């Protein structure tokens, strides 16, 4: 990756870095904890706490967008509870009530980047954190992506996206700038499939 390109990405990261966190003395309206007694087949009862997000399980989609020109879109956004407080990954978002995973993938890609995919390729599904959550995430690779509109982000959502070659994506991961499990897993699946031939 050219030094100028890496400098540009580092400036975007710096712009989203969290410089101060102040606790609010209010209860959360988004994340709730449900405490349950769970009886097992062997007759034992165990106490478990389940994380809910806005009253739902927090299932989400992760989308690896590949443009018509063969570039990969990456999202840069605040991830304030990580060591770096900023993350680089792929567009992602929660599945809405009654939505199919592919519908959610199309919607989230359009909202976060303004790009629309010609095709979606299902890769895999997995539990986000089966110890305390039933969130079930799904990864799609979106090919033939073309920009058709502006981003439509939520009030507290700040996302910059960048187009990268596959080699640049690997370099960002090697530099430790792509550190999220969702993004790393999606990247491993991208390596395995023939669609990578379309990536430049």
C-alpha positions as a Markdown table, in Angstrom:
| # | Residue | x | y | z |
|---|---|---|---|---|
| 1 | Unk | 0.0 | 0.0 | 0.0 |
| 2 | Unk | 1.3 | 3.4 | -0.9 |
| 3 | Unk | 2.4 | 5.6 | 2.1 |
| 4 | Unk | -0.1 | 8.4 | 1.0 |
| 5 | Unk | -3.0 | 5.9 | 1.0 |
| 6 | Unk | -2.1 | 4.6 | 4.4 |
| 7 | Unk | -1.8 | 8.1 | 5.7 |
| 8 | Unk | -5.2 | 9.0 | 4.4 |
| 9 | Unk | -6.7 | 5.9 | 6.1 |
| 10 | Unk | -4.9 | 6.8 | 9.4 |
| 11 | Unk | -6.4 | 10.3 | 9.2 |
| 12 | Unk | -9.9 | 8.9 | 8.9 |
| 13 | Unk | -9.2 | 6.7 | 11.9 |
| 14 | Unk | -7.8 | 9.6 | 13.9 |
| 15 | Unk | -11.0 | 11.6 | 13.2 |
| 16 | Unk | -13.2 | 9.0 | 14.8 |
| 17 | Unk | -10.9 | 8.2 | 17.8 |
| 18 | Unk | -12.7 | 8.5 | 21.1 |
| 19 | Unk | -10.9 | 11.0 | 23.4 |
| 20 | Unk | -13.2 | 10.9 | 26.4 |
| 21 | Unk | -15.9 | 8.6 | 27.9 |
| 22 | Unk | -18.2 | 9.8 | 30.7 |
| 23 | Unk | -20.6 | 7.4 | 32.3 |
| 24 | Unk | -24.3 | 8.5 | 32.5 |
| 25 | Unk | -26.3 | 7.7 | 35.6 |
| 26 | Unk | -29.2 | 6.3 | 33.5 |
| 27 | Unk | -30.3 | 2.8 | 32.7 |
| 28 | Unk | -29.8 | 1.5 | 29.2 |
| 29 | Unk | -32.6 | 1.7 | 26.8 |
| 30 | Unk | -30.8 | -0.4 | 24.2 |
| 31 | Unk | -29.0 | -3.2 | 26.0 |
| 32 | Unk | -30.9 | -5.3 | 28.6 |
| 33 | Unk | -29.9 | -8.3 | 30.7 |
| 34 | Unk | -32.4 | -11.1 | 31.2 |
| 35 | Unk | -31.6 | -13.4 | 34.2 |
| 36 | Unk | -32.9 | -16.9 | 33.8 |
| 37 | Unk | -32.9 | -20.2 | 35.7 |
| 38 | Unk | -32.2 | -22.9 | 33.0 |
| 39 | Unk | -33.1 | -26.5 | 33.8 |
| 40 | Unk | -31.1 | -29.1 | 32.1 |
| 41 | Unk | -32.1 | -32.6 | 31.0 |
| 42 | Unk | -30.0 | -34.0 | 33.8 |
| 43 | Unk | -32.2 | -32.2 | 36.3 |
| 44 | Unk | -29.6 | -29.6 | 37.2 |
| 45 | Unk | -30.5 | -25.9 | 37.2 |
| 46 | Unk | -28.0 | -23.3 | 36.1 |
| 47 | Unk | -28.3 | -19.5 | 36.3 |
| 48 | Unk | -27.6 | -17.6 | 33.1 |
| 49 | Unk | -27.7 | -14.0 | 32.0 |
| 50 | Unk | -28.8 | -13.2 | 28.4 |
| 51 | Unk | -27.9 | -10.0 | 26.6 |
| 52 | Unk | -30.7 | -8.5 | 24.6 |
| 53 | Unk | -30.4 | -5.5 | 22.2 |
| 54 | Unk | -33.4 | -3.3 | 22.0 |
| 55 | Unk | -35.5 | -6.2 | 23.2 |
| 56 | Unk | -34.2 | -8.6 | 20.5 |
| 57 | Unk | -31.4 | -11.1 | 20.3 |
| 58 | Unk | -29.1 | -8.8 | 18.3 |
| 59 | Unk | -28.7 | -11.1 | 15.2 |
| 60 | Unk | -26.9 | -9.2 | 12.5 |
| 61 | Unk | -25.5 | -9.4 | 8.9 |
| 62 | Unk | -22.0 | -8.7 | 7.8 |
| 63 | Unk | -21.5 | -7.8 | 4.1 |
| 64 | Unk | -18.3 | -7.9 | 2.1 |
| 65 | Unk | -19.0 | -5.5 | -0.8 |
| 66 | Unk | -17.1 | -5.9 | -4.1 |
| 67 | Unk | -17.6 | -3.1 | -6.6 |
| 68 | Unk | -18.0 | -3.5 | -10.3 |
| 69 | Unk | -14.4 | -2.4 | -10.6 |
| 70 | Unk | -13.3 | -5.2 | -8.3 |
| 71 | Unk | -12.5 | -3.1 | -5.2 |
| 72 | Unk | -13.6 | -4.0 | -1.7 |
| 73 | Unk | -15.5 | -1.5 | 0.4 |
| 74 | Unk | -14.4 | -1.2 | 4.1 |
| 75 | Unk | -16.1 | 0.7 | 6.8 |
| 76 | Unk | -14.3 | 2.9 | 9.3 |
| 77 | Unk | -16.3 | 3.8 | 12.4 |
| 78 | Unk | -16.1 | 4.5 | 16.1 |
| 79 | Unk | -15.7 | 1.3 | 18.2 |
| 80 | Unk | -15.3 | 3.1 | 21.5 |
| 81 | Unk | -14.9 | 0.1 | 23.8 |
| 82 | Unk | -11.9 | -1.4 | 21.8 |
| 83 | Unk | -8.3 | -0.5 | 22.7 |
| 84 | Unk | -8.0 | 1.6 | 19.5 |
| 85 | Unk | -11.6 | 3.1 | 19.9 |
| 86 | Unk | -12.0 | 2.9 | 16.1 |
| 87 | Unk | -12.6 | -0.1 | 13.9 |
| 88 | Unk | -12.1 | -1.0 | 10.2 |
| 89 | Unk | -14.4 | -3.7 | 9.0 |
| 90 | Unk | -17.2 | -4.5 | 6.6 |
| 91 | Unk | -20.6 | -2.9 | 6.5 |
| 92 | Unk | -22.9 | -4.7 | 9.0 |
| 93 | Unk | -26.1 | -4.2 | 10.9 |
| 94 | Unk | -28.9 | -5.7 | 12.9 |
| 95 | Unk | -31.6 | -7.8 | 11.3 |
| 96 | Unk | -35.0 | -6.0 | 11.7 |
| 97 | Unk | -38.2 | -7.8 | 12.9 |
| 98 | Unk | -39.6 | -10.1 | 10.2 |
| 99 | Unk | -36.6 | -9.4 | 7.8 |
| 100 | Unk | -34.9 | -12.2 | 5.9 |
| 101 | Unk | -31.1 | -12.1 | 6.3 |
| 102 | Unk | -30.6 | -11.3 | 2.6 |
| 103 | Unk | -33.1 | -8.4 | 2.8 |
| 104 | Unk | -31.2 | -7.0 | 5.8 |
| 105 | Unk | -27.9 | -7.4 | 3.9 |
| 106 | Unk | -29.2 | -5.3 | 1.0 |
| 107 | Unk | -30.7 | -2.7 | 3.3 |
| 108 | Unk | -27.6 | -2.3 | 5.5 |
| 109 | Unk | -25.3 | -2.1 | 2.5 |
| 110 | Unk | -27.4 | 0.7 | 0.9 |
| 111 | Unk | -27.8 | 2.6 | 4.2 |
| 112 | Unk | -24.2 | 2.5 | 5.2 |
| 113 | Unk | -22.5 | 3.0 | 1.9 |
| 114 | Unk | -25.0 | 4.1 | -0.7 |
| 115 | Unk | -24.0 | 1.0 | -2.8 |
| 116 | Unk | -26.4 | -1.6 | -4.3 |
| 117 | Unk | -25.3 | -5.2 | -5.1 |
| 118 | Unk | -26.1 | -7.1 | -8.2 |
| 119 | Unk | -25.7 | -10.4 | -6.4 |
| 120 | Unk | -25.5 | -11.6 | -2.8 |
| 121 | Unk | -23.5 | -14.8 | -2.0 |
| 122 | Unk | -24.3 | -16.5 | 1.3 |
| 123 | Unk | -21.1 | -17.5 | 3.1 |
| 124 | Unk | -21.8 | -18.7 | 6.6 |
| 125 | Unk | -23.8 | -18.1 | 9.9 |
| 126 | Unk | -22.5 | -18.2 | 13.4 |
| 127 | Unk | -23.3 | -17.3 | 17.0 |
| 128 | Unk | -21.8 | -14.0 | 18.0 |
| 129 | Unk | -21.3 | -15.0 | 21.7 |
| 130 | Unk | -23.1 | -18.2 | 22.6 |
| 131 | Unk | -22.1 | -17.8 | 26.3 |
| 132 | Unk | -24.5 | -14.9 | 26.9 |
| 133 | Unk | -26.4 | -14.2 | 23.7 |
| 134 | Unk | -28.5 | -15.9 | 21.1 |
| 135 | Unk | -27.4 | -13.4 | 18.4 |
| 136 | Unk | -26.9 | -15.4 | 15.1 |
| 137 | Unk | -24.8 | -13.5 | 12.5 |
| 138 | Unk | -24.8 | -14.1 | 8.7 |
| 139 | Unk | -22.0 | -13.2 | 6.3 |
| 140 | Unk | -22.7 | -12.3 | 2.7 |
| 141 | Unk | -20.4 | -11.4 | -0.1 |
| 142 | Unk | -22.0 | -8.7 | -2.4 |
| 143 | Unk | -20.7 | -8.6 | -5.9 |
| 144 | Unk | -21.2 | -6.0 | -8.7 |
| 145 | Unk | -21.8 | -3.2 | -6.2 |
| 146 | Unk | -22.5 | 0.2 | -7.7 |
| 147 | Unk | -23.0 | 3.5 | -5.9 |
| 148 | Unk | -26.6 | 4.7 | -6.4 |
| 149 | Unk | -27.3 | 7.1 | -3.5 |
| 150 | Unk | -25.8 | 8.8 | -0.4 |
| 151 | Unk | -25.4 | 7.2 | 3.0 |
| 152 | Unk | -28.4 | 7.2 | 5.2 |
| 153 | Unk | -27.0 | 6.7 | 8.7 |
| 154 | Unk | -28.7 | 6.7 | 12.1 |
| 155 | Unk | -28.4 | 9.7 | 14.5 |
| 156 | Unk | -25.3 | 8.4 | 16.4 |
| 157 | Unk | -23.8 | 6.5 | 13.5 |
| 158 | Unk | -20.6 | 7.8 | 11.9 |
| 159 | Unk | -19.2 | 5.7 | 9.1 |
| 160 | Unk | -16.6 | 6.5 | 6.4 |
| 161 | Unk | -16.1 | 3.9 | 3.8 |
| 162 | Unk | -13.0 | 3.3 | 1.6 |
| 163 | Unk | -12.4 | 1.3 | -1.6 |
| 164 | Unk | -9.4 | -1.0 | -1.3 |
| 165 | Unk | -7.7 | -3.7 | -3.3 |
| 166 | Unk | -7.6 | -7.2 | -1.8 |
| 167 | Unk | -3.9 | -6.8 | -1.1 |
| 168 | Unk | -4.6 | -3.5 | 0.7 |
| 169 | Unk | -7.3 | -5.2 | 2.9 |
| 170 | Unk | -4.7 | -7.9 | 3.8 |
| 171 | Unk | -2.2 | -5.3 | 4.6 |
| 172 | Unk | -4.6 | -3.4 | 6.9 |
| 173 | Unk | -5.3 | -6.7 | 8.7 |
| 174 | Unk | -1.6 | -7.4 | 9.0 |
| 175 | Unk | -1.0 | -3.9 | 10.5 |
| 176 | Unk | -3.7 | -4.7 | 13.1 |
| 177 | Unk | -6.1 | -2.1 | 11.8 |
| 178 | Unk | -8.7 | -4.8 | 11.0 |
| 179 | Unk | -9.2 | -6.5 | 14.3 |
| 180 | Unk | -12.8 | -7.5 | 14.7 |
| 181 | Unk | -13.8 | -11.1 | 14.7 |
| 182 | Unk | -16.7 | -10.6 | 12.2 |
| 183 | Unk | -14.4 | -8.9 | 9.7 |
| 184 | Unk | -11.6 | -11.5 | 10.1 |
| 185 | Unk | -14.0 | -14.4 | 9.6 |
| 186 | Unk | -15.6 | -12.7 | 6.6 |
| 187 | Unk | -12.1 | -12.2 | 5.1 |
| 188 | Unk | -11.2 | -15.9 | 5.6 |
| 189 | Unk | -14.4 | -16.9 | 3.7 |
| 190 | Unk | -13.5 | -14.4 | 0.9 |
| 191 | Unk | -10.2 | -16.2 | 0.5 |
| 192 | Unk | -12.0 | -19.6 | 0.0 |
| 193 | Unk | -14.4 | -18.8 | -2.8 |
| 194 | Unk | -14.1 | -18.3 | -6.5 |
| 195 | Unk | -15.6 | -14.8 | -6.3 |
| 196 | Unk | -12.2 | -13.6 | -5.2 |
| 197 | Unk | -11.2 | -13.9 | -8.9 |
| 198 | Unk | -13.4 | -10.8 | -9.4 |
| 199 | Unk | -11.5 | -8.9 | -6.8 |
| 200 | Unk | -8.5 | -6.8 | -7.8 |
